[in-house]
Amino acid sequence: MEYGTIWSEDFYNAYFLNCLKRLLQSGSISPDVSHVHRDDGSEVPGDVAKIGIESARKLRAQRAIMGIFDGGRMGMYNAMILAELLQPLVIYKKRLNLSSLYAKMQTVSDIEAGKVFNWLEAKGMRFHLGASKETSLTESQIMHQCKMPIAALRIADEFGCALIEIQYQQGLEDLRPASDLAEGPFNNIDRPLVCHEETKSKQFPGEALPHFNEAVECAGVDALITNRVWRQLGYPPETTLHGIKWGRRLKGDGIDESVWVFDISASIPAAHIDGGYSEAVSERQLPVYFRLGGGTLKGVSKPGSIAWSRLFIEGGKLKWDIELGKAVKLPKEETEERSNLTNREWPMMHTELKGGTRGQMMARHEANHIQVAYAPDEKRARRTLYAKAAAMNELGVDAYICGRV
């Protein structure tokens, strides 16, 4: 049988059963991906193409180091990029060790960690605290978490990393609380200040340092290129991974569309949250994932125009999709239900997309995660799509556009 994907809500509906029957009879299925077309550059406005190409050429000239703490530990084969595919983009892996991160955390003082905690509280972020460390979030857990962003940024600065990754629950879960509280602020320009431990010079001041979790290298490369293109366009560069979970059609309150659930384990940049840090909440990660606890950076994403993209490997080549959409605001009851049907400790985005059915979306989904970034409005979201497509083509990655532009 040939490889193929079938998506279904319950695996009993006619669509799934017909696809499965066809697979068993013929040995293959050909899902409808007619909503996707190859970007050959002919649609790209000249000034936008110039911005994308210039961003790609700057990346090539400057080169970039991707710092990965124990890459591959989570076992997702399609999340890893072989060196021979990555090096033509002039992005190189620096293989770091979680043991080094743990050791560096031991050098961070309680005073430094306390400053991070106080900064988040001063911004209005709320922490759902309890008494039992086995089942609740505690101040001690948060203090341990607040040492991680300081340690990780110092290591990134030491090795000249342009982006970094932390292995989420696989690696330090028996030594330290979860990494989530560190991950969201990395991708945010407005975040606690970190200084060199000896010279006291500021590290990555006024910058979002692209971060990707779960060792999803494809999403990491995508985040870096998003960061460079958005900055070249003059747009806020905050970006985040999301998982595509599920969607259903909603009607009412000004909405008559299929609305997707995008969420991520388990933090996003505060710039993506409706209300920023003041509407961000930290809840304890479930004990089944993190015995030692730790809080998330949870919030509902603000309404606005977005571009989502995914980098993946197919036929031994890097390929890349992009699509426009918008994050929307849903009634509180609907938001609560969606949160309870996924992981309520995690941040979430309610998303309308520009074309393609639910089945088409999942038939094309060959990536573990997608990248999502905002644009100031729909018109400028189109500029991000075309500019980033031009950058990808310039870097030698096959670029595809999904849905309507």
KOLSE-438239 format. One record per residue (C-alpha): residue in three letters; x, y, z. Coordinates in steps of 0.2 Angstrom, whole numbers, always signed. Example, Ala and Ser with C-alpha at 12.3 -4.5 7.8 and 13.67 -1.06 7.14 Angstrom:
REM KOLSE-438239
<'ALA'; <+62; -22; +39>>;
<'SER'; <+68; -5; +36>>;
REM end
This chain:
REM KOLSE-438239
<'MET'; <+0; +0; +0>>;
<'GLU'; <+5; +18; -4>>;
<'TYR'; <+6; +30; +11>>;
<'GLY'; <-9; +41; +13>>;
<'THR'; <-18; +51; +26>>;
<'ILE'; <-37; +51; +30>>;
<'TRP'; <-45; +62; +43>>;
<'SER'; <-61; +59; +52>>;
<'GLU'; <-70; +65; +68>>;
<'ASP'; <-76; +47; +73>>;
<'PHE'; <-70; +35; +60>>;
<'TYR'; <-87; +30; +57>>;
<'ASN'; <-93; +43; +44>>;
<'ALA'; <-95; +39; +25>>;
<'TYR'; <-80; +49; +20>>;
<'PHE'; <-68; +39; +31>>;
<'LEU'; <-76; +22; +27>>;
<'ASN'; <-76; +26; +8>>;
<'CYS'; <-58; +31; +9>>;
<'LEU'; <-53; +16; +19>>;
<'LYS'; <-62; +4; +6>>;
<'ARG'; <-53; +12; -8>>;
<'LEU'; <-37; +10; +0>>;
<'LEU'; <-40; -8; +4>>;
<'GLN'; <-46; -11; -14>>;
<'SER'; <-33; -1; -24>>;
<'GLY'; <-18; +1; -12>>;
<'SER'; <-19; +20; -13>>;
<'ILE'; <-30; +35; -10>>;
<'SER'; <-29; +52; -19>>;
<'PRO'; <-36; +65; -7>>;
<'ASP'; <-42; +81; -14>>;
<'VAL'; <-28; +95; -12>>;
<'SER'; <-35; +106; -26>>;
<'HIS'; <-34; +121; -14>>;
<'VAL'; <-15; +120; -15>>;
<'HIS'; <-5; +128; -29>>;
<'ARG'; <+14; +130; -32>>;
<'ASP'; <+20; +148; -30>>;
<'ASP'; <+31; +151; -46>>;
<'GLY'; <+33; +170; -42>>;
<'SER'; <+21; +176; -55>>;
<'GLU'; <+8; +182; -43>>;
<'VAL'; <+20; +191; -32>>;
<'PRO'; <+20; +210; -33>>;
<'GLY'; <+37; +217; -37>>;
<'ASP'; <+41; +227; -21>>;
<'VAL'; <+35; +213; -10>>;
<'ALA'; <+46; +200; -19>>;
<'LYS'; <+61; +211; -17>>;
<'ILE'; <+58; +212; +2>>;
<'GLY'; <+57; +193; +3>>;
<'ILE'; <+72; +190; -8>>;
<'GLU'; <+82; +203; +2>>;
<'SER'; <+77; +194; +18>>;
<'ALA'; <+83; +177; +11>>;
<'ARG'; <+99; +184; +5>>;
<'LYS'; <+103; +193; +22>>;
<'LEU'; <+100; +176; +30>>;
<'ARG'; <+112; +168; +19>>;
<'ALA'; <+125; +181; +21>>;
<'GLN'; <+124; +182; +40>>;
<'ARG'; <+120; +163; +42>>;
<'ALA'; <+111; +156; +57>>;
<'ILE'; <+114; +144; +71>>;
<'MET'; <+99; +134; +78>>;
<'GLY'; <+102; +128; +96>>;
<'ILE'; <+94; +112; +100>>;
<'PHE'; <+94; +104; +117>>;
<'ASP'; <+95; +85; +114>>;
<'GLY'; <+86; +85; +97>>;
<'GLY'; <+76; +70; +92>>;
<'ARG'; <+72; +65; +110>>;
<'MET'; <+53; +66; +107>>;
<'GLY'; <+55; +53; +93>>;
<'MET'; <+45; +63; +79>>;
<'TYR'; <+54; +58; +64>>;
<'ASN'; <+46; +71; +52>>;
<'ALA'; <+51; +85; +64>>;
<'MET'; <+69; +83; +61>>;
<'ILE'; <+78; +90; +46>>;
<'LEU'; <+94; +81; +39>>;
<'ALA'; <+109; +92; +38>>;
<'GLU'; <+110; +90; +19>>;
<'LEU'; <+93; +98; +18>>;
<'LEU'; <+96; +112; +31>>;
<'GLN'; <+113; +118; +25>>;
<'PRO'; <+108; +125; +8>>;
<'LEU'; <+98; +137; +19>>;
<'VAL'; <+114; +142; +28>>;
<'ILE'; <+106; +137; +45>>;
<'TYR'; <+117; +125; +55>>;
<'LYS'; <+112; +115; +70>>;
<'LYS'; <+122; +117; +87>>;
<'ARG'; <+118; +101; +97>>;
<'LEU'; <+116; +107; +115>>;
<'ASN'; <+113; +96; +130>>;
<'LEU'; <+99; +97; +143>>;
<'SER'; <+112; +93; +156>>;
<'SER'; <+121; +110; +151>>;
<'LEU'; <+104; +119; +153>>;
<'TYR'; <+101; +111; +170>>;
<'ALA'; <+119; +115; +175>>;
<'LYS'; <+117; +133; +170>>;
<'MET'; <+100; +134; +179>>;
<'GLN'; <+110; +130; +195>>;
<'THR'; <+120; +146; +193>>;
<'VAL'; <+105; +157; +192>>;
<'SER'; <+101; +165; +209>>;
<'ASP'; <+84; +166; +217>>;
<'ILE'; <+85; +185; +216>>;
<'GLU'; <+87; +184; +197>>;
<'ALA'; <+72; +172; +196>>;
<'GLY'; <+62; +182; +208>>;
<'LYS'; <+64; +197; +196>>;
<'VAL'; <+57; +187; +182>>;
<'PHE'; <+42; +182; +193>>;
<'ASN'; <+39; +199; +199>>;
<'TRP'; <+40; +206; +181>>;
<'LEU'; <+27; +194; +175>>;
<'GLU'; <+16; +199; +190>>;
<'ALA'; <+18; +217; +187>>;
<'LYS'; <+12; +215; +169>>;
<'GLY'; <-4; +208; +176>>;
<'MET'; <-1; +190; +173>>;
<'ARG'; <-11; +178; +185>>;
<'PHE'; <-5; +162; +193>>;
<'HIS'; <-17; +149; +199>>;
<'LEU'; <-8; +144; +214>>;
<'GLY'; <-13; +130; +227>>;
<'ALA'; <-6; +121; +242>>;
<'SER'; <-2; +104; +235>>;
<'LYS'; <+14; +102; +224>>;
<'GLU'; <+8; +86; +218>>;
<'THR'; <-8; +93; +210>>;
<'SER'; <-7; +112; +211>>;
<'LEU'; <+5; +126; +204>>;
<'THR'; <+16; +133; +218>>;
<'GLU'; <+27; +147; +220>>;
<'SER'; <+42; +136; +222>>;
<'GLN'; <+38; +128; +205>>;
<'ILE'; <+37; +145; +197>>;
<'MET'; <+53; +151; +204>>;
<'HIS'; <+62; +135; +197>>;
<'GLN'; <+53; +139; +180>>;
<'CYS'; <+59; +157; +180>>;
<'LYS'; <+77; +151; +181>>;
<'MET'; <+76; +143; +164>>;
<'PRO'; <+74; +158; +153>>;
<'ILE'; <+89; +166; +160>>;
<'ALA'; <+99; +150; +158>>;
<'ALA'; <+93; +147; +141>>;
<'LEU'; <+96; +165; +134>>;
<'ARG'; <+114; +165; +142>>;
<'ILE'; <+118; +149; +133>>;
<'ALA'; <+110; +155; +116>>;
<'ASP'; <+121; +171; +118>>;
<'GLU'; <+136; +161; +122>>;
<'PHE'; <+135; +150; +106>>;
<'GLY'; <+128; +164; +95>>;
<'CYS'; <+111; +156; +92>>;
<'ALA'; <+98; +164; +81>>;
<'LEU'; <+84; +152; +88>>;
<'ILE'; <+83; +139; +101>>;
<'GLU'; <+73; +124; +106>>;
<'ILE'; <+70; +116; +123>>;
<'GLN'; <+64; +97; +124>>;
<'TYR'; <+48; +101; +133>>;
<'GLN'; <+43; +86; +144>>;
<'GLN'; <+56; +74; +138>>;
<'GLY'; <+73; +76; +147>>;
<'LEU'; <+71; +87; +162>>;
<'GLU'; <+54; +82; +168>>;
<'ASP'; <+62; +72; +183>>;
<'LEU'; <+73; +86; +188>>;
<'ARG'; <+64; +102; +185>>;
<'PRO'; <+46; +109; +183>>;
<'ALA'; <+40; +112; +165>>;
<'SER'; <+48; +123; +153>>;
<'ASP'; <+32; +132; +147>>;
<'LEU'; <+34; +148; +157>>;
<'ALA'; <+51; +151; +148>>;
<'GLU'; <+45; +147; +130>>;
<'GLY'; <+32; +160; +127>>;
<'PRO'; <+42; +175; +132>>;
<'PHE'; <+57; +170; +121>>;
<'ASN'; <+46; +174; +106>>;
<'ASN'; <+40; +190; +113>>;
<'ILE'; <+49; +207; +111>>;
<'ASP'; <+42; +213; +128>>;
<'ARG'; <+49; +200; +141>>;
<'PRO'; <+60; +200; +156>>;
<'LEU'; <+77; +207; +154>>;
<'VAL'; <+92; +195; +155>>;
<'CYS'; <+110; +201; +157>>;
<'HIS'; <+126; +192; +155>>;
<'GLU'; <+131; +184; +172>>;
<'GLU'; <+149; +192; +172>>;
<'THR'; <+149; +208; +161>>;
<'LYS'; <+130; +212; +165>>;
<'SER'; <+128; +217; +147>>;
<'LYS'; <+110; +215; +140>>;
<'GLN'; <+106; +199; +130>>;
<'PHE'; <+95; +200; +115>>;
<'PRO'; <+88; +217; +121>>;
<'GLY'; <+72; +222; +112>>;
<'GLU'; <+72; +206; +102>>;
<'ALA'; <+61; +191; +100>>;
<'LEU'; <+72; +176; +100>>;
<'PRO'; <+63; +163; +90>>;
<'HIS'; <+60; +147; +100>>;
<'PHE'; <+52; +131; +95>>;
<'ASN'; <+47; +117; +107>>;
<'GLU'; <+46; +98; +105>>;
<'ALA'; <+62; +98; +94>>;
<'VAL'; <+51; +102; +79>>;
<'GLU'; <+65; +108; +68>>;
<'CYS'; <+54; +112; +53>>;
<'ALA'; <+44; +124; +64>>;
<'GLY'; <+59; +131; +70>>;
<'VAL'; <+66; +136; +53>>;
<'ASP'; <+49; +142; +48>>;
<'ALA'; <+49; +153; +64>>;
<'LEU'; <+66; +160; +60>>;
<'ILE'; <+62; +165; +42>>;
<'THR'; <+45; +172; +48>>;
<'ASN'; <+55; +183; +61>>;
<'ARG'; <+67; +190; +47>>;
<'VAL'; <+53; +193; +34>>;
<'TRP'; <+41; +201; +47>>;
<'ARG'; <+55; +213; +53>>;
<'GLN'; <+60; +217; +35>>;
<'LEU'; <+42; +222; +32>>;
<'GLY'; <+41; +232; +48>>;
<'TYR'; <+28; +221; +57>>;
<'PRO'; <+28; +214; +74>>;
<'PRO'; <+38; +198; +73>>;
<'GLU'; <+31; +187; +87>>;
<'THR'; <+27; +170; +81>>;
<'THR'; <+22; +154; +89>>;
<'LEU'; <+19; +135; +85>>;
<'HIS'; <+2; +128; +85>>;
<'GLY'; <-6; +111; +83>>;
<'ILE'; <-20; +109; +72>>;
<'LYS'; <-33; +101; +82>>;
<'TRP'; <-51; +101; +75>>;
<'GLY'; <-64; +112; +68>>;
<'ARG'; <-83; +114; +67>>;
<'ARG'; <-95; +126; +58>>;
<'LEU'; <-102; +140; +69>>;
<'LYS'; <-117; +151; +65>>;
<'GLY'; <-121; +166; +75>>;
<'ASP'; <-113; +181; +83>>;
<'GLY'; <-107; +187; +66>>;
<'ILE'; <-99; +171; +62>>;
<'ASP'; <-105; +158; +48>>;
<'GLU'; <-89; +148; +45>>;
<'SER'; <-79; +133; +50>>;
<'VAL'; <-69; +138; +65>>;
<'TRP'; <-53; +128; +69>>;
<'VAL'; <-45; +125; +86>>;
<'PHE'; <-26; +129; +86>>;
<'ASP'; <-17; +126; +102>>;
<'ILE'; <+0; +123; +108>>;
<'SER'; <+8; +114; +123>>;
<'ALA'; <+9; +126; +132>>;
<'SER'; <+13; +144; +130>>;
<'ILE'; <+12; +158; +117>>;
<'PRO'; <+20; +175; +116>>;
<'ALA'; <+9; +188; +126>>;
<'ALA'; <+8; +199; +111>>;
<'HIS'; <-4; +186; +103>>;
<'ILE'; <-16; +186; +118>>;
<'ASP'; <-31; +197; +118>>;
<'GLY'; <-26; +209; +132>>;
<'GLY'; <-7; +204; +132>>;
<'TYR'; <+1; +198; +149>>;
<'SER'; <-14; +206; +159>>;
<'GLU'; <-25; +192; +151>>;
<'ALA'; <-12; +178; +153>>;
<'VAL'; <-15; +165; +165>>;
<'SER'; <-3; +151; +172>>;
<'GLU'; <-11; +135; +176>>;
<'ARG'; <-2; +119; +182>>;
<'GLN'; <+3; +106; +169>>;
<'LEU'; <-6; +90; +172>>;
<'PRO'; <+4; +78; +183>>;
<'VAL'; <+3; +64; +169>>;
<'TYR'; <+15; +75; +159>>;
<'PHE'; <+25; +84; +173>>;
<'ARG'; <+26; +76; +190>>;
<'LEU'; <+35; +91; +197>>;
<'GLY'; <+23; +103; +190>>;
<'GLY'; <+26; +120; +182>>;
<'GLY'; <+14; +133; +175>>;
<'THR'; <+9; +137; +157>>;
<'LEU'; <+7; +153; +149>>;
<'LYS'; <-11; +152; +143>>;
<'GLY'; <-23; +164; +135>>;
<'VAL'; <-35; +166; +120>>;
<'SER'; <-27; +173; +105>>;
<'LYS'; <-33; +191; +100>>;
<'PRO'; <-44; +193; +84>>;
<'GLY'; <-35; +199; +69>>;
<'SER'; <-27; +194; +52>>;
<'ILE'; <-14; +180; +52>>;
<'ALA'; <-4; +170; +41>>;
<'TRP'; <+0; +152; +45>>;
<'SER'; <+13; +141; +37>>;
<'ARG'; <+21; +124; +38>>;
<'LEU'; <+38; +117; +33>>;
<'PHE'; <+39; +98; +29>>;
<'ILE'; <+49; +85; +20>>;
<'GLU'; <+41; +76; +5>>;
<'GLY'; <+51; +65; -7>>;
<'GLY'; <+67; +70; +1>>;
<'LYS'; <+64; +89; -2>>;
<'LEU'; <+59; +103; +9>>;
<'LYS'; <+42; +110; +5>>;
<'TRP'; <+32; +124; +13>>;
<'ASP'; <+14; +129; +13>>;
<'ILE'; <+6; +146; +18>>;
<'GLU'; <-12; +151; +20>>;
<'LEU'; <-21; +167; +26>>;
<'GLY'; <-34; +167; +39>>;
<'LYS'; <-40; +177; +54>>;
<'ALA'; <-41; +174; +72>>;
<'VAL'; <-59; +177; +79>>;
<'LYS'; <-67; +180; +95>>;
<'LEU'; <-80; +167; +101>>;
<'PRO'; <-93; +168; +115>>;
<'LYS'; <-86; +163; +132>>;
<'GLU'; <-97; +147; +132>>;
<'GLU'; <-90; +141; +116>>;
<'THR'; <-72; +145; +121>>;
<'GLU'; <-74; +136; +137>>;
<'GLU'; <-81; +120; +128>>;
<'ARG'; <-67; +120; +116>>;
<'SER'; <-54; +122; +130>>;
<'ASN'; <-62; +108; +140>>;
<'LEU'; <-62; +97; +124>>;
<'THR'; <-43; +99; +121>>;
<'ASN'; <-31; +104; +136>>;
<'ARG'; <-38; +118; +146>>;
<'GLU'; <-21; +122; +153>>;
<'TRP'; <-15; +127; +136>>;
<'PRO'; <-17; +143; +125>>;
<'MET'; <-29; +142; +111>>;
<'MET'; <-33; +152; +95>>;
<'HIS'; <-50; +152; +86>>;
<'THR'; <-46; +152; +68>>;
<'GLU'; <-55; +155; +51>>;
<'LEU'; <-46; +150; +36>>;
<'LYS'; <-47; +157; +18>>;
<'GLY'; <-51; +141; +8>>;
<'GLY'; <-51; +122; +7>>;
<'THR'; <-62; +110; +17>>;
<'ARG'; <-57; +102; +33>>;
<'GLY'; <-53; +86; +24>>;
<'GLN'; <-42; +95; +12>>;
<'MET'; <-33; +104; +26>>;
<'MET'; <-29; +87; +34>>;
<'ALA'; <-25; +78; +18>>;
<'ARG'; <-11; +90; +15>>;
<'HIS'; <-5; +91; +33>>;
<'GLU'; <+13; +83; +34>>;
<'ALA'; <+20; +93; +48>>;
<'ASN'; <+19; +91; +67>>;
<'HIS'; <+15; +109; +70>>;
<'ILE'; <+12; +125; +60>>;
<'GLN'; <+19; +143; +63>>;
<'VAL'; <+7; +157; +66>>;
<'ALA'; <+10; +176; +65>>;
<'TYR'; <-1; +191; +65>>;
<'ALA'; <-1; +205; +52>>;
<'PRO'; <-9; +222; +55>>;
<'ASP'; <-23; +219; +43>>;
<'GLU'; <-29; +208; +29>>;
<'LYS'; <-21; +218; +15>>;
<'ARG'; <-4; +218; +24>>;
<'ALA'; <-6; +199; +28>>;
<'ARG'; <-6; +196; +9>>;
<'ARG'; <+11; +205; +9>>;
<'THR'; <+18; +193; +22>>;
<'LEU'; <+12; +178; +12>>;
<'TYR'; <+20; +184; -4>>;
<'ALA'; <+36; +191; +4>>;
<'LYS'; <+38; +175; +13>>;
<'ALA'; <+35; +164; -2>>;
<'ALA'; <+48; +174; -12>>;
<'ALA'; <+60; +171; +3>>;
<'MET'; <+57; +152; +3>>;
<'ASN'; <+59; +151; -16>>;
<'GLU'; <+75; +161; -15>>;
<'LEU'; <+82; +149; -2>>;
<'GLY'; <+78; +134; -13>>;
<'VAL'; <+62; +128; -4>>;
<'ASP'; <+47; +124; -14>>;
<'ALA'; <+33; +136; -9>>;
<'TYR'; <+15; +132; -10>>;
<'ILE'; <+0; +143; -7>>;
<'CYS'; <-16; +136; +1>>;
<'GLY'; <-34; +143; -1>>;
<'ARG'; <-39; +160; -8>>;
<'VAL'; <-27; +175; -7>>;
REM end
